[in-house]
C-alpha cells in the first residue's frame, strides 16, 4: 500500500467525513497526500536520520481510546487528549467568560472554520515545506485549538496533557494551534507522554501566532518511550513588540528529531528559547533550535543544554539567521553538551547566517565532561558519586528548569530528569 492507493485515499476520506470536516479541509489533505513522496526530508545539520521511517504508510482509522484517570492540580486549567480522544477540558468559568476558545481541533473546524482556515498550516508552518509537514497535513488525527482574544491576559497557565495511545498500531499526528491576539497574554504548558507498548510514530506540531504586543510563554515536557519514533516541530510567528518564551525539556527515550523555531516578523519582536535534552541507551536525537530575525530591532536568544549517557547520540544545532533589512537585530546563542560516557557522541553546532551589517550576534558552544572539582567538593562532604553527578547535572540544566512558569511543573521536570539520569547511570 502507498499514499496514492485508491483504498488508502478512501479510508482517509471516510475518516474525514466521520469528523464532518469541511470540503476545503479535505482538499487540503488530498493535496498534501499527493506531495508526500516527492518532497525531501527536513534538514538537521550533522545528523543522519534519512533511513528512519518517519512517513510510514498505515491505514488511517478512527479510534476511541479508553479514558484513564488523570490527576489534576485544581489551580490549573487542564486539557487532556489520549490518542484521538479528548478526555477532558477543565477550564475556569472566568476564562470562558472572557471569550477564550479552547477546544479540540475538529470541533474548531465546525465552530470556528474561518479562524482555522486563516491560521492552520498557513502562517507559521507550511504544508509543503518538506515530507514530514506534508505527511502531517494529510493525516493529522488529533489536535487542539486555543484562541486568546485581544487584551485578554490569562493569569493561570493552560495545561495540555497529550498521551499517545500505544495500545494499538496507529501514529499520533497531533496539531496544537495557539493564536494570541493583540495585547493578549497566555502561558501554555504541554506534557507529551504515552501509554502502551506498541511501537508507533509520533508527528507533533505546534503553531504559535503571537500578534502585536502579545506575550506567549510555551513550556513543554516531552517524555515519549523508547518504542516511539518522534518528529517534533514547534514554531512561532511573532508580530510587532510581541514576545514568545520557549522552555522545552526534550526527554524522550526513543529516536527523535526536533525543529524549534521563532520567526521574528514584527518590529521589536522578541524570542527566548531554552531547551534541555537528555539522551540514554542507544538513543539518537537531533535538534534544531532556530531564530530568524526579519523585523527591525528584534531580539532572539537561544540556550541549549544536553546530557549524554551510555551509547547515545545528541546533536544540537543553534541556527540564527538575520535577514537583510533587519536593522538593529540582536541574535545570541549558547549550545553546551555534557558527556557522561566515553561511548556517547555529542555535537553542539552554532550556525550564524547574517545578511545585515547593523546587528549584534554571538555564540558559544562546548562539549565537555563533568567538572571533576565540583564532583570532588560534593563527594568530600559525604555525597556518593552518582548523587553528586546528578547534582552537578541539575546545576548545568538550571537555566531551563528555572524558566518553567509554574512550580509544580518545575518539580515534574526535575523528577523526570532524575528518573532518566538514574536509569542511564546504571550502565555508565
C-alpha positions as CSV (number, residue, x, y, z in Angstrom):
1,X,0.0,0.0,0.0
2,X,1.2,3.6,-0.7
3,X,-0.3,7.0,-0.2
4,X,-1.8,7.1,-3.7
5,X,-3.7,3.8,-3.5
6,X,-7.4,4.2,-4.0
7,X,-8.1,2.2,-0.9
8,X,-5.8,4.4,1.3
9,X,-7.4,7.6,0.0
10,X,-10.9,6.2,0.5
11,X,-10.0,5.3,4.1
12,X,-8.8,8.8,4.7
13,X,-11.9,10.3,3.1
14,X,-14.1,8.1,5.4
15,X,-12.2,9.4,8.4
16,X,-12.6,13.0,7.2
17,X,-16.4,12.5,6.6
18,X,-17.0,10.9,10.0
19,X,-15.4,14.0,11.6
20,X,-17.6,16.3,9.4
21,X,-14.6,18.2,8.1
22,X,-15.4,21.0,5.6
23,X,-14.6,20.4,2.0
24,X,-11.7,22.9,1.9
25,X,-10.0,20.9,4.7
26,X,-10.4,17.6,2.8
27,X,-9.0,19.2,-0.3
28,X,-6.0,20.4,1.7
29,X,-5.5,16.8,2.9
30,X,-5.7,15.5,-0.6
31,X,-3.1,18.0,-1.9
32,X,-0.7,17.2,0.9
33,X,-1.1,13.5,0.4
34,X,-0.2,13.8,-3.3
35,X,3.0,15.6,-2.3
36,X,4.4,13.4,0.4
37,X,6.6,11.1,-1.8
38,X,8.0,13.9,-3.9
39,X,9.2,16.2,-1.1
40,X,12.5,15.9,0.7
41,X,13.0,15.3,4.4
42,X,13.8,18.3,6.7
43,X,17.4,19.2,7.3
44,X,19.1,18.5,10.6
45,X,22.8,19.5,10.1
46,X,25.4,17.0,11.2
47,X,22.7,14.4,12.0
48,X,21.8,11.4,9.8
49,X,18.2,10.2,10.1
50,X,17.4,9.5,6.4
51,X,16.8,5.8,6.9
52,X,14.2,6.4,9.6
53,X,10.6,5.5,8.7
54,X,9.1,8.9,9.6
55,X,6.3,8.8,7.0
56,X,5.0,5.3,7.5
57,X,2.1,4.2,5.4
58,X,-0.5,2.9,7.9
59,X,-4.2,2.6,7.2
60,X,-5.9,5.8,8.6
61,X,-8.7,5.0,11.1
62,X,-10.7,6.5,13.9
63,X,-10.0,5.0,17.3
64,X,-11.7,5.8,20.6
65,X,-9.1,5.5,23.3
66,X,-10.2,4.2,26.7
67,X,-10.3,7.1,29.2
68,X,-8.0,6.8,32.2
69,X,-8.0,8.7,35.4
70,X,-5.9,11.8,35.1
71,X,-4.7,13.7,38.2
72,X,-5.3,17.4,38.1
73,X,-3.9,20.2,40.1
74,X,-7.1,22.3,40.6
75,X,-5.1,25.5,40.3
76,X,-4.5,24.7,36.6
77,X,-6.8,24.8,33.6
78,X,-6.3,21.3,32.0
79,X,-7.0,19.8,28.6
80,X,-6.4,16.1,28.2
81,X,-6.2,14.1,25.0
82,X,-5.4,10.4,24.7
83,X,-4.7,9.4,21.1
84,X,-7.6,10.7,19.1
85,X,-9.9,11.1,22.1
86,X,-10.4,14.3,24.1
87,X,-10.8,13.1,27.7
88,X,-11.3,16.4,29.5
89,X,-11.4,20.2,29.0
90,X,-11.5,21.6,32.5
91,X,-11.4,25.4,32.4
92,X,-12.3,28.1,34.9
93,X,-15.6,29.9,34.1
94,X,-13.8,33.2,34.2
95,X,-11.7,32.1,31.2
96,X,-14.8,31.1,29.2
97,X,-16.5,34.5,30.1
98,X,-13.5,36.3,28.5
99,X,-14.2,34.7,25.2
100,X,-11.1,32.4,25.2
101,X,-11.5,29.4,22.9
102,X,-10.1,26.0,24.0
103,X,-11.3,23.0,22.1
104,X,-10.2,20.0,20.1
105,X,-9.2,20.9,16.5
106,X,-12.1,19.0,14.8
107,X,-14.7,20.8,16.9
108,X,-12.9,24.1,16.0
109,X,-13.2,23.2,12.3
110,X,-17.0,23.1,12.7
111,X,-17.5,26.0,15.1
112,X,-14.6,28.4,14.0
113,X,-13.8,27.4,10.4
114,X,-12.7,30.9,9.4
115,X,-10.1,31.0,12.2
116,X,-8.7,27.6,11.4
117,X,-8.6,28.4,7.7
118,X,-6.7,31.6,8.4
119,X,-4.0,30.2,10.6
120,X,-3.7,26.4,10.3
121,X,-0.6,25.5,8.4
122,X,-0.9,28.9,6.7
123,X,1.4,31.3,8.6
124,X,3.9,29.6,10.9
125,X,4.3,26.2,9.2
126,X,3.5,25.4,5.5
127,X,2.2,22.0,4.5
128,X,4.5,21.7,1.5
129,X,7.8,22.6,3.4
130,X,9.0,19.0,3.4
131,X,7.9,15.4,3.5
132,X,7.0,15.4,7.2
133,X,4.9,18.6,7.2
134,X,3.0,17.3,4.2
135,X,2.5,13.9,5.9
136,X,1.2,15.8,8.9
137,X,-1.2,17.9,6.9
138,X,-2.6,14.9,5.1
139,X,-3.0,12.5,8.1
140,X,-3.5,14.8,11.1
141,X,-5.7,12.8,13.5
142,X,-5.6,14.7,16.8
143,X,-5.2,18.3,18.0
144,X,-6.2,21.4,20.0
145,X,-7.1,24.9,19.1
146,X,-6.5,27.8,21.5
147,X,-7.6,31.4,20.8
148,X,-6.9,34.3,23.2
149,X,-8.9,37.4,22.3
150,X,-7.5,40.9,22.2
151,X,-6.4,42.4,25.6
152,X,-7.2,39.2,27.5
153,X,-4.4,38.3,29.9
154,X,-4.7,34.9,31.5
155,X,-3.2,34.7,34.9
156,X,-3.2,30.9,35.2
157,X,-1.5,28.5,32.7
158,X,-3.3,26.3,30.3
159,X,-2.1,22.7,30.9
160,X,-2.3,20.4,28.0
161,X,-1.7,16.7,28.5
162,X,-1.2,14.7,25.3
163,X,-1.0,10.9,25.7
164,X,0.0,8.8,22.8
165,X,-2.1,5.6,22.8
166,X,0.3,2.8,22.1
167,X,-2.1,0.1,22.9
168,X,-2.7,-0.3,19.1
169,X,-0.9,0.4,15.9
170,X,-1.6,4.0,14.7
171,X,0.7,7.1,14.6
172,X,-0.1,10.1,16.7
173,X,-0.3,13.0,14.4
174,X,-1.1,15.9,16.7
175,X,-1.5,19.6,15.9
176,X,-1.6,22.4,18.5
177,X,-2.6,25.8,17.2
178,X,-2.3,28.8,19.6
179,X,-3.4,32.2,18.4
180,X,-2.7,35.1,20.8
181,X,-4.5,38.2,19.5
182,X,-3.0,41.7,20.0
183,X,-2.1,42.7,23.6
184,X,-3.1,39.3,25.0
185,X,-1.1,37.1,27.3
186,X,-1.1,33.3,27.9
187,X,1.1,30.6,29.3
188,X,0.7,27.1,27.7
189,X,2.3,24.0,29.3
190,X,2.3,20.7,27.4
191,X,3.2,17.2,28.6
192,X,3.7,14.6,25.9
193,X,3.7,11.0,27.2
194,X,2.4,7.6,26.1
195,X,0.6,4.5,27.4
196,X,1.1,1.0,26.0
197,X,3.9,-0.9,24.5
198,X,3.1,-0.9,20.7
199,X,5.8,0.6,18.5
200,X,4.5,3.8,16.9
201,X,5.3,7.0,15.2
202,X,4.7,10.4,16.7
203,X,4.4,13.5,14.5
204,X,3.6,16.5,16.6
205,X,3.4,20.1,15.6
206,X,2.8,23.4,17.4
207,X,2.0,26.7,15.7
208,X,2.1,29.8,17.8
209,X,0.7,33.1,16.3
210,X,1.8,36.0,18.6
211,X,0.2,39.1,17.3
212,X,1.1,42.8,18.1
213,X,2.1,43.4,21.8
214,X,1.1,39.8,22.9
215,X,3.1,37.6,25.2
216,X,3.2,33.8,25.0
217,X,5.2,31.5,27.3
218,X,5.2,28.0,25.9
219,X,6.7,25.2,28.1
220,X,6.9,21.5,27.2
221,X,8.0,18.3,28.9
222,X,8.4,15.5,26.3
223,X,8.7,12.0,27.7
224,X,7.8,9.6,24.9
225,X,9.1,6.0,25.4
226,X,11.8,4.1,23.6
227,X,9.2,2.4,21.4
228,X,8.1,5.7,19.8
229,X,10.0,7.4,17.0
230,X,9.3,11.1,17.2
231,X,9.2,14.2,15.0
232,X,8.6,17.4,16.8
233,X,8.0,20.7,15.0
234,X,7.2,23.8,17.1
235,X,7.2,27.3,15.5
236,X,6.1,30.8,16.4
237,X,5.4,33.8,14.2
238,X,6.0,36.9,16.3
239,X,4.5,40.3,15.5
240,X,5.4,43.9,16.4
241,X,6.6,44.1,20.0
242,X,5.3,40.6,20.8
243,X,7.2,38.1,22.9
244,X,7.4,34.3,22.8
245,X,9.3,32.4,25.5
246,X,10.1,28.7,24.9
247,X,11.1,26.4,27.8
248,X,11.4,22.8,26.5
249,X,12.5,19.6,28.3
250,X,13.1,17.1,25.5
251,X,13.4,13.9,27.5
252,X,12.1,11.3,25.0
253,X,13.8,7.8,25.1
254,X,13.3,6.8,21.5
255,X,14.8,8.2,18.3
256,X,13.8,11.8,17.9
257,X,14.3,14.7,15.5
258,X,13.0,18.2,16.5
259,X,12.8,21.6,15.0
260,X,12.0,24.5,17.4
261,X,11.8,27.9,15.6
262,X,10.9,31.5,16.1
263,X,10.1,33.8,13.2
264,X,10.6,37.4,14.4
265,X,8.4,39.1,11.8
266,X,7.5,42.4,13.6
267,X,9.5,45.4,14.8
268,X,11.0,44.9,18.2
269,X,9.7,41.3,18.4
270,X,11.4,39.1,20.9
271,X,12.0,35.4,21.5
272,X,13.9,33.4,24.1
273,X,14.3,29.7,23.6
274,X,15.6,27.4,26.3
275,X,16.0,23.7,25.5
276,X,17.4,20.8,27.5
277,X,17.8,17.3,26.2
278,X,19.0,14.0,27.8
279,X,19.9,11.0,25.7
280,X,20.4,7.5,27.1
281,X,20.9,3.9,25.9
282,X,21.4,3.8,22.1
283,X,19.0,6.7,21.6
284,X,19.7,9.1,18.7
285,X,18.4,12.7,18.8
286,X,18.9,15.6,16.5
287,X,17.6,19.1,17.5
288,X,17.4,22.3,15.6
289,X,16.6,25.5,17.5
290,X,16.2,28.4,15.2
291,X,15.6,32.1,15.3
292,X,15.1,34.2,12.2
293,X,15.3,38.0,12.7
294,X,13.2,39.6,10.0
295,X,11.9,42.7,11.7
296,X,14.0,45.7,12.8
297,X,15.3,45.8,16.4
298,X,14.3,42.2,17.0
299,X,15.9,40.1,19.7
300,X,16.4,36.4,19.6
301,X,18.2,34.3,22.2
302,X,18.9,30.5,22.2
303,X,20.2,28.4,25.2
304,X,20.5,24.7,24.6
305,X,22.0,22.2,27.2
306,X,22.3,18.5,26.7
307,X,23.3,15.4,28.7
308,X,24.6,12.2,27.1
309,X,24.8,8.8,28.8
310,X,25.7,5.3,27.6
311,X,26.0,4.9,23.8
312,X,23.6,7.7,22.8
313,X,24.0,10.4,20.3
314,X,22.7,14.0,20.7
315,X,23.2,16.8,18.2
316,X,22.3,20.4,18.9
317,X,22.1,22.9,16.1
318,X,21.6,26.5,17.1
319,X,20.7,28.4,14.0
320,X,20.5,32.2,13.9
321,X,19.5,33.9,10.7
322,X,19.4,37.7,10.4
323,X,17.6,38.7,7.2
324,X,18.8,41.7,5.1
325,X,16.9,44.8,6.3
326,X,16.6,43.6,10.0
327,X,18.4,46.7,11.2
328,X,19.4,46.7,14.9
329,X,18.7,43.0,15.3
330,X,20.3,41.0,18.2
331,X,20.9,37.3,18.0
332,X,22.7,35.4,20.7
333,X,23.0,31.6,21.3
334,X,24.7,29.2,23.7
335,X,24.9,25.4,22.9
336,X,26.5,23.2,25.6
337,X,26.7,19.4,25.8
338,X,27.9,17.4,28.9
339,X,29.2,13.9,28.2
340,X,28.8,11.3,30.9
341,X,30.0,8.4,28.8
342,X,33.1,7.9,26.6
343,X,30.9,5.8,24.3
344,X,28.4,8.7,23.6
345,X,28.6,11.1,20.8
346,X,27.6,14.8,21.2
347,X,27.7,17.8,18.9
348,X,26.9,21.4,19.6
349,X,26.9,23.4,16.4
350,X,26.3,27.1,16.3
351,X,25.2,28.3,12.8
352,X,25.0,32.1,12.2
353,X,23.7,33.4,8.9
354,X,24.0,37.2,8.8
355,X,22.8,39.3,5.8
356,X,22.8,42.7,7.6
357,X,25.6,44.9,8.9
358,X,23.8,46.9,11.7
359,X,23.4,43.9,14.1
360,X,24.7,42.2,17.2
361,X,25.3,38.5,17.0
362,X,27.3,36.0,19.0
363,X,27.5,32.3,20.0
364,X,29.1,29.9,22.5
365,X,29.5,26.2,22.1
366,X,31.1,23.4,24.2
367,X,31.3,19.7,24.6
368,X,32.7,18.7,27.9
369,X,32.9,16.2,30.8
370,X,31.5,16.6,34.3
371,X,33.6,19.1,36.3
372,X,35.9,16.9,38.5
373,X,36.4,19.7,41.0
374,X,32.7,20.0,41.6
375,X,32.5,16.3,42.0
376,X,35.4,16.2,44.5
377,X,33.8,19.0,46.5
378,X,30.5,17.2,46.8
379,X,32.0,13.8,47.5
380,X,34.3,15.2,50.2
381,X,31.1,16.1,52.1
382,X,29.8,12.5,52.1
383,X,27.7,12.5,48.9
384,X,28.0,9.3,46.8
385,X,29.3,9.7,43.3
386,X,26.0,9.0,41.4
387,X,24.1,11.6,43.5
388,X,27.0,14.1,43.2
389,X,26.9,13.7,39.5
390,X,23.2,14.3,39.3
391,X,23.5,17.5,41.5
392,X,26.2,18.8,39.1
393,X,23.9,18.0,36.2
394,X,20.9,19.7,37.8
395,X,23.1,22.9,38.1
396,X,24.1,22.6,34.5
397,X,20.4,22.4,33.4
398,X,19.3,25.1,35.9
399,X,18.7,27.9,33.4
400,X,16.0,25.9,31.6
401,X,14.4,24.4,34.7
402,X,14.1,27.9,36.2
403,X,12.4,29.0,33.0
404,X,9.4,26.8,33.7
405,X,6.5,29.1,34.6
406,X,4.9,27.0,37.4
407,X,6.5,25.5,40.5
408,X,4.6,22.2,40.1
409,X,5.8,21.9,36.5
410,X,9.4,22.6,37.6
411,X,9.1,19.7,40.1
412,X,7.7,17.4,37.4
413,X,10.6,18.3,35.1
414,X,13.1,17.7,37.9
415,X,11.5,14.3,38.7
416,X,11.6,13.3,35.0
417,X,15.2,14.4,34.7
418,X,16.2,12.4,37.9
419,X,14.4,9.3,36.6
420,X,16.1,9.4,33.3
421,X,19.5,10.0,34.8
422,X,19.2,7.2,37.4
423,X,18.2,4.8,34.6
424,X,21.1,5.9,32.4
425,X,23.7,5.9,35.3
426,X,23.1,2.2,35.8
427,X,25.0,1.4,32.7
428,X,27.8,4.0,32.7
